[in-house]
Amino acid sequence: MNKLTLKVTETQQLSPLVKRFRFEHPDGSALPLFSGGAHITVEMPEGELIRRNSYSLVSDPYDGSGYEIAVRREDTGRGGSRYMHEKVNEGDLITVSAPKNLFQLDLRAKKHILIAGGIGITPFLSQLRQLDLAQAPFELHYAARSRKEAAGLAMLPEAAHIHIHISEEGKRMDLGEILDGQPLGTHVYTCGPDGLIKAVADQAARLNWPTSSVHSEAFTAPPPGEPFEVTIASTGQKVRVKADQSLLEALEAAGIEIDYSCRGGACGRCETSVTSCEGRILHHDHWLSDDERAEQTKIMPCMSRFKGTRLELDL
C-alpha cells in the first residue's frame, strides 16, 4: 500500500468530542487528488504496537495542498481516537495511506440524496464539493441529537438544499418524507449509526427503490475485547491478539501480510478462511451475511474477535 509521510499543519476542536486535523506534504508538494467519499488510513505508533484507523477525507477533493479528517473521540475504544486527540499536535509528522474510495457517488444518478447521522457527515463533506462542481442536483440531510454534538455544522455551508435535523429542537428526520416522491433515477447514500443505515434501507425498500440506488458506509473502529490466540494453518505459527489490538494488527505485528483497505469491516478485502474453530467468532463487520457468520468458516480480521479454545486461519 502506498504511504505518505505528512506534516500536521492545523488542528481544530469542532465540538467537545470531535477534532479536525489538516495534513500537508512537508516540502509543500501537491498531494494526490481523490474523489468525494474517499478515506485515508492513519498510522498511530505506540511502542511496539501500530494502530491503523481509517478516516473519511473532509477536504476539497480537487485541492492537492492538503488532506483533512475529523476524528470523534471514543474513550471506550481501543485508543486510536484518544491517540489522535491527545498525542497528535501541529508540527508532527504522521504516516497515512494514499486515498481510497469505497463510497463513491454514482455519477449516473439523476439526483443524489445524502443522509448523515452524527460523525457520519464526514464522507459527505468532500462529496458536496464534487457535486457542486458537477452542478448535480442533490439534497443533504444531517441529523444529530443536539447542536453541541453536531460537529459537522462548523464545516457545512449554508444552502437551501442542506437540511439540519436536531432532535433536541424537535426537528427529527422524517425518512418517508425525504425519500417519497423523488424523481426516477435518484440515488440515496447513508453514513452514520447502523440503526440509521437500516432505517433508510428499509424505507427505500417500502417505497420500491431499486437496491442498486441505495448506498451506505458504516466505518467503525475495531472493538476491544478479551485476548485470544490464532494459529496459522500453513506454518503452525501462533499469534496472540491483545485486548486493545485487532486481529489484523496482531497479524501485521507478527510479520504476516494480509490485504486490506478500509480496516472497518466494510470492504471485504481482508476476508480470511477459517480452517478450524473451536469456540465462537465474534463478528463485528458489515461484510459477511448472517448465514456466513453462522457457518464460522470466514472471519474479517480487521474487526472480528474470537472466544474459545482454537481458531485456525488459512493464511
N, C-alpha and C positions, 0 to 999 in steps of 0.2 A: 504494500500500500504506500502511495506517495505521501511523504510527510513534509511539513513546513515548520521551520522554527521562526516564530513571530514574536514581536515585542508588544507588551500590553501598554497601550498609549492613553487609555482613558477607562475609568470605571465610574459608574453612576448608580446610586441606590434609588431604584424606581418605586419601591414600596418596602415596608418592613421586612419582607421575605424575598424580594426579587432584586437582583443586581445585574446591571448591564456592563459588558466588557467589550472593548474595542482592541483588535489586534492589527498591527501593521508590520510590513517587512522591515527589519532593522535598518536596511540601507535605502528604504523608500521605494523599492521596486514595486511594480504593479503585481497584484495577486491574480490568480486565475479567476475568471468570471464564472458565474453559476446561474442556475435557473431558480425561479421562485419555489420555495418549499425545500430547498437543499439543506443539508446538515454537515457539520464537521465533527470529528471525534477528537476530544481534548485529552491529552495525557497528563496525569496528576501523580508524580512520583512521591512516595513516602517510604523512605528506607529501601528495602528490597522489593516492596510492592509498588506496582504501577497500575493505577486505576485508569480506565479509559471510558469516558462518558460521552455520548453523542448529544449535541445541542443544535437546534434549528438556527439557521442564519437569519437575523432580523434586519440586516442592512440591505442597501440597494444592490441587486444582483448585477447591475451594469457599471458599478463603481469599483474598480480594482484597487483603490487606495487602501482598503482595509476590510476586515470582516468584523461583524458584531454579533454577539449572542446575549441572551438574557437567561439567567440561572435562578431558579427558585430554590431556596434553602430548605432542605428536608432533614431535620435533626434526628429523625428515626431511621434514616437510611444508612448506607454503608460508609458514608463520609465524603463522597465525591463533591456534593454540593457545598458541604461545610468547608472543604479544602478551597473551593473557588471563592467563597465568601470571606474566609479568614486568612488565607495564605497567599492569594494572588493579588499583587499590587502593581500600580503603574511603574513601568520600567523593567518589569520582569520579562524574561524570555520563556516562552511556553511552546510546546510541540503540539501541532494539530495535524489532522489528516487533510488532504485536499477535499474540496466539497463533493458530496454525493447526494443524489436526489432519489428518494423513494416515494415522494408525494408531489409529483409534478401536476401542473394544470393540464387538462385535456384541451388543447387549443382548437379542437374541432367543435367544442361546445358552442351553442348559440348564446348562452348566458351562464354565469358562474354564481353559485350561492355558497358563501363561505360561512361556516358556523363554528365558533370558537368558545371554549369554556375555560376560564382561568388562564393558566400559563400556556394553554393550547393556542393562544393567539399568536405565538411566535412564528410558526411557518408562514402564516398569512401576511405578515408584515412585508416580507420580500415579494410575495405574490401580488400584493397591492400595487407595487411599483411596476411589476411586469404587466399587469392588467391595464394600468393607466397608460403605459407606453403603447400598448397594443390597441388602446381605445376600445377594449372589450367590455360589454355590459356585465355588471356584477352587483351583488349585494354582500355586505359583511354584517353578520350578527354576532356580537360579542357579549357573553353572559358572565357575570361574576356576582358573588354574594354581596359585596359592598364596594364602594369606590376606593376604600383604603386597600383592598386586596386586588383591585383591578390595575395591575401594573401596566397593562397594555395601553391604558388611557394616555400615558405620557408619551407613547410612541405612535399613536394613531392620529392621522389628520382629521379635521372636521369636514365632513361631506354628507350630502343628502342620502347617499346610498350606504352609509356606515351607521349602523344602529346599535346602541348600547342598551343592554338589559341588566339592570341592577336589582336583584331580588329584594334587598333591604328597602328599596324605594318603591316596591310594589310593581316593578316592571319586569315580570318574569317572561321568558321567551316562550312564544306560542308556536311550536313547530308545525302544527297543522296550518296555521295562518301563513307561515313563511313558505311552506312547500306547495300548498294547494294553489292551483291556477297558474303555475309558472309555465312559460311557453315551452312547446315541444323542443327538445334538444338541450334543455337546461341540465347542468351537472351540479351536484352538491358535494361539498368537501367538509369533513368534520375533523376537528382535533380538540382533544380535551379528555375528561374522565370517561372511563368505559361506559358508564350509565348514559352519558350524552351521546356517545357514538352509537350505542344500541338503540336509543330512543329515535335518533334521526333515521337509522336504517329501518326500524320498524314502521315509522310514519311514512317513509318513502315507499315501502312495500304496500302499505294500506292504500296508498294513492296510485299504485301500479306504476311506479317509476321503474325503468329498466335497471337491473343491478349494475350494468356497465356504466351507469350515470351516477353511481353513489360511491364516493371515495372517503377514506378515513386514514388517520395516522394516530397511533397511540404509543408514542415513545415513553417508556418508563425505565427507570434505573433498576438494576438487579436488586432484589431484596436481600437483606442479611438473613442469617439463619444458623442452625447448628452445623458444626464442622462435619465433613464426611470425606470418604475416600473413594477414588475410582481406580480401576485397573485398565490398562491399555492392552487389548486382546493380542495385538501383533507382537508385543515385546514383553508383556508381563509387568511393565513398569507401573508402579503405584504412585498416584498423585493425591496429595492431601489438600482439601479445599477448606480454607479458614472461614470462620463465621462471618467476617466482613469482606469476603472475597467471592467473586463469581467463579463458576467452574471454568469459564473461558479464561479468566485472568490466571487461575491456577495452572491451566494447561500451558498458557504462554510463558509463565514463570518457570515451568519445567522444561522449556525449550521445545514444546510440541506445537508445530504450526497448524493453525486452523483458520479457514476462511471466514471472514465476517464483513459486515457493512454497517448495520445500524446499531448493533450491540444493545438493542432494546426489544428483541423478540418479535420484530415486525417483518423482517425481510426474508427470512428463511435461509440465508447464506450459510449459517453455521450449523444447520441441521445435521445431527450425528446419529448413526445407527447404534442401538444398544444390543449387545450380544448376550448379556446375562443381567438379570435384575432380580435380586432377592430383597425385596422391600418395596418402596413406593417412590416414584419420581414426583417431585413437587413442581408441576408445570406452572410457569408464570408468563408464558409467551402469548403472542397474539397470532401465531402462525399455524400450529397444529390443530387439527379438528378434534372434537370430543372423542370420536372413535379412535383416532391415532393416539391420543393421550391414554385412553383406557388400555390399549394394547401394550403400552410400555416398551415399545421397540424403537422409539425415537426420542431424542432429547435436544433441546436448544440450549447449548452450554452458556450462552450469553445471559440467560435469565433463570434457568431452572436449577433446582437443588434436588437432593436425594436424602431419604431416610430409610435405613435398612442395613443389611449385613454385606451385600455385594452388588456393585454396579460396574459392569464391564463394557467398554466402548470400542467400537470398530474404527480405530484411527491408525 
